[in-house]
């Protein structure tokens, strides 16, 4: 009963993105509570850079730019980091 999971966002720089320290602290707290930590794993800094690059350099501002701003390594790096930190 109650909340049994918490979601951590490594993406969304400037709004929801947690630091590595916050992620570590949050996962430790989840362990104490017996809760499941869930992670949205994308490197927020790399995504923010990619969004600027796609908009400013490629001049793509529509939805087709979404995947261009997030190449697979952005998710892979963050997933690996979350696993190693956990």
Secondary structure, DSSP 8 states (H G I E B T S, - for coil): ----EEEEES--TTTTB--HHHHHHHHHHHHHHT-EEEEE---HHHHHHHHHIIIIIS---STTHHHHTS-HHHHHHHHHHHHHH-
